[in-house]
Amino acid sequence: MPTDTAVPTPARVHPRRWTALVLISAAQFMLILDVTVVNVALPAVAADLDLGRTALTWVVTAYTLCFGGLMLLGGRLADALGARRVLLTGLALFTAASLACGLAPNATVLLGGRVAQGIGAALLSPAALALVTTTFHGPERARALGVWAAIGGTGSAVGVLLGGALTAGPGWPWIFYANVPTGLALLATLPRLLPKDAAPRGGARLDVPGALLVTTATGALVHGLVRAGDDGWTSSGTLLPLLGAVALYAVFAAVERRTRTPLMDLRMLTRRPVVAGSLLMLVATALLISFFFLGSMRLQQVNGLDAFRTGLLFLPVALTTAIGAHLGSRLVTTAGPRACAAAGTALAAAGCLPLALLPPTADPWTTLLPSLATAALGLGAVFVTATTTALGLIPAHESGLASGIVNTSHEVGGTIGVALASTLALGSPTPGFTTAFTLCTAAAATAALAAPLLIPAGRPHHAGGAHGPH
C-alpha cells in the first residue's frame, strides 16, 4: 500500500485516505449491486406483491431513471454544498430507502422506495467520485481511480449471485435489507475519515428545473414504451407519453440554452467524440441490462430454474463483461476506438443471434449461457471504448462535462433497455423472448456498422476510466 512519502506535498495528503477509499468504494458498490441484484428476484417479487408486467418493469427502471436523470444535479450539489455533506446525505437516504423497499407491503411502497434509492444514488455517486479525485494526488490518483473503475464489473457479478442466493434463501426482501447494516456502518465511520468540506458557496446556482425536466422526459419515454406492450404502439396510451417525452426534451434544451448555469452544456453535443461515446454507452448498457432482465425472467418463467440457479448461471456472464472491459482497455489504445467498438458490438450481435433463432425452451446451459457470455465479452470492451472515445478524443478541460453526459447515458440506456425488453418479451412470453432477443441482435449489429462512421479517427489522449457495467 502506498505510503505518505510517495506524494511530494504532504500538507495536502489525507493520512487515512486509503481507508477512506475502501469505505467510499463500498458505498458505490451498493449502488451498482442494486441494479443486477433486483433482476434475479423479479419473479419472486411479482408473486409476493401481485405485480403486473408494468409494475414489475418499474421496479427496475424507477431506480435507474432517478439515478441517471438526477446524477448531474447531484454533481453540481456536491460542488456547491461540499462533497462530504452530499455523500453522507445520499448514503443516509439510500439506506433508509432500502429498508422501506424490504418492508414494502405493496407495489406503491416498493416503487416509492426505489425512487428514493435512485435519488440517494444520484447524490452519493458523483460526490464519492469527487472525493476520490480530490483526496488523491499524482500517481496515487490513477491507482485510486483504477480501484473505482473495477467496482462496476465486480458489482454486477456479485449482484446476480447474491440476488439468487438471498431470494432462494431468506427471501427477496433481503436483497434490500442487506444494504441497511452496510449503510449504517458506513454512516458511523465515514464522517471521521472524510476530509472536511469548505464553507458552502452561497452564490452557487443550481439548475433544478433542468434536472426535473430531463428526468420527467425520460420517465414519460419509459412509460410510453411500457404501455406499448399492453395497448399497442398506435394507441393513445402509448403515443401521448412518447410525444410528451419529445416535447419535454425540447423544453429541456430551451431551458439549458437560457440558464446561466446549465445542468448540461448543450455545446458538448456538437463534439463528435462525446456524441459517439454517449450513444455507444447508451446502446451497450441497454443491451447488457436487457440481457439480465430477459435472461432472469426466461430462466425462471420458461425454463423453471429457481433464483439461486439463475444467479449462478449469470455469474459467468457478469465475469466475461469484466474480462471484456480489461481486454478493451488494452485494445482501444492499440487498435483504436473505431476497431474496438465495431468488434465489440459485432461480437455482441453474434453472441445474441442464437437466442433470436432458437426457441426459449432450449436448454439454457448450452444456449443462453454461452450466447450471453459471448455477447457480454464484446459489450465489456464497448463500455471502455465509449468512455475512452468521449474523454480521450477531446481537450482535457472538457472531460468533466463529457464524463457527466456519458455517465447519464449509462443509466438512461439501462432504463430504456428494460422498458423495451419488458414490452416485447412479457406481453406474450414464448414468442416475446424471441422477438426481444431479435431486436437486441439487430441493435448490436447496427451499432457495429455505425461505429466506424460515428467515431472520429485518431487515438485517445489517455485511456479514460472504464465505466463499469451495472
Secondary structure, DSSP 8 states (H G I E B T S, - for coil): ---GGGSS-GGG--TTHHHHHHHHHHHHHHHHHHHHHHHHHHHHHHHHHT--HHHHHHHHHHHHHHHHHTHHHHHHHHHHH-HHHHHHHHHHHHHHHHHHHHH--SHHHHHHHHHHHHHHHHHHHHHHHHHHHHH--THHHHHHHHHHHHHHHHHHHHHHHHHHHHHHTT-TTHHHHTHHHHHHHHHHHHHHHS-------TT----HHHHHHHHHHHHHHHHHHHHHHHH-TTSHHHHHHHHHHHHHHHHHHHHHHH-SS-SS-GGGGG-HHHHHHHHHHHHHHHHHHHHHHHHHHHHHHTS---HHHHHHHHHHHHHHHHHHHHHHHHHHHHT-HHHHHHHHHHHHHHHHHHHHHS-TTS-TTTTHHHHHHHHHHHHHHHHHHHHHHHHHSS-GGGHHHHHHHHHHHHHHHHHHHHHHHHHHHSSSHHHHHHHHHHHHHHHHHHHHHHHHHHS-SS--SS--------
